[in-house]
Amino acid sequence: MTQVLINSLAGACLSLLIAVSFWLIYATTRIFYITHAAAIALGAYGCFWLSHQMGLPFFVALPASVAASAAILLAAEKALFRNLRTDGPGWV
């Protein structure tokens, strides 16, 4: 029973962390940044792939997947969203 409570608390904390990150982005930009959700999923799958499929230790796979997700988000920002914010219609 204790393990179920600990797992539930850990899952709730992760959900809260993701919800707060969505709120911080929306509160400052007034844009629902759906790419943020894709980056979270990409980072999680990247860490899983690096640690289980490639055999890297978890503490090596975690920073590598975070760096890869950050690089992909930066590329998306520069290629897509920066142009939409400056040149797009008013609703963007």
N, C-alpha and C positions, 0 to 999 in steps of 0.2 A: 504494500500500500504506500509506503514511503517513497518508493521509486516512481510510482505513478504520479504522486504529488510533485516530485522534483522534475520529472519530465514535463508535466503540465505547466509548471512555473517557467521552465526554460523555454518552452514553445511560446508561452504568452509574452515573455520578455523579447524574444526574437520578433514576434508580430508587432509588438509595441515599437521596437526600434525601427522597423520598416515603415510603420505608420507615421512616426515622428519625422522620418527623413522625407516622406512624401509631403507632409505638412510644411516642413521648412522650405522646400523648393517651391511649393505653391504659394506660400505666404509672401515670399520675396519677389517672385516673378509673375504671379497670377496666371501661370501656364501650368497645366497638368502635364508633367514631363513623363510620358509613358516609357521613354527610353530608360528611365531610372529603374523601372521594374525589370526590363530586359537585362540591364547590367547586373542586377542582383541575381537573377536566374543564371546568367552567363558565368558569373563568378562562382556560384555554388556548383554548377556542373563542371566548370573548369577545375575547381579544386578537387572534386570527386575524380575526374578523369586523370589528373596529374598524380593523385595519391594512390588510386586503386589500379588504374590501367598502366600507368608509366612506372609505378613502383617508387615514387618519390616519398620521402617522409612528409607527414602532414604539415610540419612547421616550415617546410620548404615550399610545399604546394600552395599553402595559404597566401603568402606574400606574392608569389608568382601569379596566382589567379587574380588577386586584387590589382596588381600592376597591369595585367592584360585587360581587365575590365575598365580600369581608368583610362588606358590608352584608347580603347574602343569608344568610350564615352567622349573623350576629348576629340577624337576624329569626327564623331557624329555632331558634336557641337560646332566644330569649325566648318564642316561640310554642309550641314543642314540648318541647324537652328539659328546660328548667328545671322545668316542671310534672311531667314524668315522674320526675325525680329526687326531688322533694319529696313528691308525692302518690301516686306509683305503687307497685306491689307491690315486695317486697324484691328480686326478681330483676332489676329494671330498673336 
